[in-house]
């Protein structure tokens, strides 16, 4: 009887030990794979096709890292955090107020920021993109989205002024340069991709207005640039894979001591107790293969809906810790990326003579082409009569 009891107890101990040990060994294997994935991402070079003419920089992300260090502390009224300052200059920044009533305060701010804007958008004139210290996606570069969107708003104001001054070609060059720079940010993961799409949404109609003001010969010579421009936007697969690496480094890397993994946030764990670390290891083991499956089907709308649902289902399990590692609607973000691609396709259609079949999701309306965002709000890109 004692032998049977001892055997039962020993079996229970072994089962519990195995239950606890399996996530530990799985996380070690995931750590080794993560180190290899990070090394591959750091070695990857995004090249331009075709190569840009007269590039100003070798690595666009190295340029970005330098510019973020010298970005002015005050980007108002072109940054969101400047909207509440007095006087309120936002109507002229948004284009709601006529240019002939621009206050002197806005003129002064535009002059003060023009040099920074020129240098920032010049980062888009680079031979390639390669992760650089300070601008790797898991670095969470300080003020990165703020700076990109401030440059976007600055450019819209600048383009409106130049078109009004009968300089549409210069306006289009600056609009195009800012678009190119903004699209490069889509290679920095989820936040970078959404910043890029937001810039495209804001700039598209202004770029189109400048394009419509060109002569027929100027339009013909400029048209190929918008075709090339669309190639800068990262694919949904690239975006989600980069986000998988970023989330792994941010939330799960503290669980392992594998060399080659960036250490960005030791406080990512709920706490340092053995039980919380066990739950996070178990979560990592279940989360990682689901993210990889989503990456594989990222370009298939139906497939990514199913894969995203499986990730959501994981986070609904009772044992999953409530904390920094939270569910993300990757499918919805991929749709936002598709939205940006649609707008770029409309610009290509416009550059090709505004003839032929419109991209799916766009319709002709009086004065332009209408497309609707995921919230159902209509947007119009102007087309010359």
C-alpha positions, -999 to 999 in steps of 0.1 A, spaced: 0 0 0 28 23 9 45 16 -24 14 24 -43 9 57 -24 46 66 -29 42 58 -66 12 80 -69 29 109 -50 60 105 -72 39 106 -103 21 137 -92 54 154 -84 68 145 -118 37 158 -136 38 191 -117 76 194 -123 71 187 -160 42 212 -162 64 238 -147 96 229 -166 82 227 -201 75 265 -204 110 272 -190 127 251 -217 103 265 -244 112 300 -234 149 293 -237 144 279 -272 123 310 -280 151 332 -266 177 316 -289 153 320 -319 146 357 -309 183 364 -308 187 350 -343 157 370 -356 170 402 -341 204 397 -357 188 390 -391 166 422 -387 196 443 -379 215 429 -409 186 435 -433 189 463 -457 159 478 -475 171 489 -509 155 513 -533 140 501 -565 150 518 -587 179 535 -569 173 572 -561 190 598 -582 215 619 -562 207 605 -527 217 628 -499 223 600 -473 235 564 -472 211 551 -445 178 569 -439 174 555 -404 208 568 -394 198 602 -407 165 599 -387 184 591 -355 205 622 -359 176 644 -367 155 633 -337 184 644 -315 182 680 -328 144 682 -333 132 715 -317 115 710 -284 87 733 -296 71 722 -329 39 742 -324 16 749 -341 24 719 -363 24 693 -335 -7 682 -317 7 694 -283 8 729 -297 -29 731 -305 -39 747 -272 -13 775 -273 -24 811 -277 -31 824 -303 -48 794 -319 -31 789 -353 -46 755 -361 -72 768 -386 -44 780 -409 -24 748 -403 -54 726 -412 -63 747 -442 -96 759 -428 -87 796 -429 -76 815 -461 -39 820 -467 -43 858 -471 -52 860 -434 -22 841 -420 -12 856 -387 24 869 -384 30 844 -355 25 815 -379 47 831 -405 74 834 -379 71 798 -367 72 785 -403 104 804 -409 119 791 -377 112 755 -385 119 755 -423 155 745 -419 146 716 -396 119 705 -420 143 705 -450 168 684 -432 142 660 -418 126 653 -452 160 649 -467 163 616 -447 140 601 -473 166 608 -499 188 579 -490 204 549 -507 188 524 -483 172 517 -449 190 498 -422 182 497 -384 204 521 -365 210 526 -328 182 548 -315 158 541 -343 154 503 -340 117 496 -336 121 483 -301 140 515 -291 107 535 -290 125 566 -305 116 597 -285 92 620 -302 93 600 -334 56 601 -344 53 637 -332 82 648 -354 70 629 -385 34 642 -382 46 678 -374 67 676 -406 36 664 -424 15 693 -412 43 718 -419 45 705 -455 7 709 -461 10 745 -450 41 750 -472 25 733 -502 -6 755 -500 15 786 -499 37 775 -529 6 766 -550 -9 800 -542 23 816 -553 22 798 -586 51 774 -577 33 740 -581 65 722 -591 84 732 -560 53 724 -539 51 689 -554 88 683 -549 84 690 -512 52 671 -509 67 641 -526 99 643 -504 78 643 -472 57 614 -485 88 594 -492 103 601 -458 70 593 -441 66 560 -460 100 549 -448 87 549 -413 64 520 -421 95 497 -418 97 505 -381 68 483 -369 32 490 -360 36 526 -348 58 536 -376 34 521 -402 4 539 -387 23 571 -386 32 566 -423 -5 560 -432 -16 591 -413 9 612 -432 -4 598 -465 -40 606 -456 -31 642 -447 -7 649 -476 -25 631 -505 -51 658 -514 -24 686 -511 0 667 -533 -28 662 -559 -37 699 -558 -1 707 -566 1 681 -594 -31 694 -610 -15 728 -612 14 715 -634 15 719 -671 9 688 -692 46 684 -699 55 687 -662 29 661 -653 43 637 -678 79 641 -664 67 638 -628 43 608 -631 69 581 -626 78 594 -592 45 584 -577 48 549 -592 81 545 -574 68 561 -542 43 534 -535 71 508 -533 83 524 -501 53 513 -480 61 482 -460 38 452 -466 14 439 -440 37 409 -436 67 431 -429 48 452 -404 35 424 -383 68 405 -383 86 436 -371 59 441 -345 64 404 -334 101 411 -328 93 444 -310 67 428 -287 90 399 -280 119 421 -271 98 444 -250 76 420 -230 93 386 -231 131 391 -234 134 397 -196 125 361 -191 157 348 -207 194 358 -205 202 349 -241 230 371 -256 221 392 -286 187 402 -274 183 440 -268 174 449 -232 149 477 -234 124 473 -205 132 452 -175 100 464 -159 79 447 -186 70 418 -163 41 421 -139 65 414 -110 95 393 -103 77 364 -86 83 329 -99 46 324 -106 43 356 -128 74 346 -147 60 311 -152 27 326 -166 47 349 -189 68 320 -202 36 300 -209 21 330 -226 52 335 -248 51 298 -258 15 301 -269 17 336 -284 48 333 -306 35 306 -329 2 324 -334 20 356 -344 42 336 -368 10 321 -383 -4 356 -387 27 368 -405 24 339 -430 -12 350 -440 -8 387 -435 -14 395 -471 -47 375 -472 -75 395 -456 -96 364 -447 -66 345 -434 -54 373 -412 -90 377 -397 -88 340 -387 -53 343 -374 -61 375 -354 -91 358 -339 -69 330 -326 -46 355 -309 -76 372 -293 -88 338 -281 -55 332 -264 -58 364 -244 -93 355 -233 -79 324 -215 -84 326 -177 -47 320 -169 -33 347 -191 -18 375 -169 -34 409 -172 -6 434 -178 17 450 -204 14 421 -229 -21 428 -242 -40 417 -273 -36 438 -304 -60 439 -333 -34 432 -359 -60 426 -386 -74 461 -382 -39 476 -384 -33 457 -416 -65 471 -430 -52 506 -422 -21 498 -441 -42 487 -470 -60 520 -467 -27 538 -472 -19 517 -502 -53 526 -517 -45 563 -514 -11 558 -531 -28 538 -559 -52 567 -565 -22 591 -568 -7 567 -593 -39 567 -612 -39 605 -612 -3 606 -624 -11 583 -652 -35 607 -667 -66 602 -645 -79 576 -670 -86 539 -669 -101 518 -641 -99 533 -606 -84 513 -578 -109 491 -560 -124 511 -531 -123 545 -549 -151 562 -568 -154 593 -591 -172 622 -576 -176 658 -587 -141 674 -586 -122 643 -577 -119 608 -564 -135 597 -532 -123 570 -509 -136 561 -474 -115 552 -444 -122 523 -420 -145 546 -400 -166 553 -430 -155 590 -433 -152 601 -470 -120 618 -483 -116 634 -517 -85 636 -538 -90 665 -563 -87 658 -600 -83 686 -626 -113 690 -650 
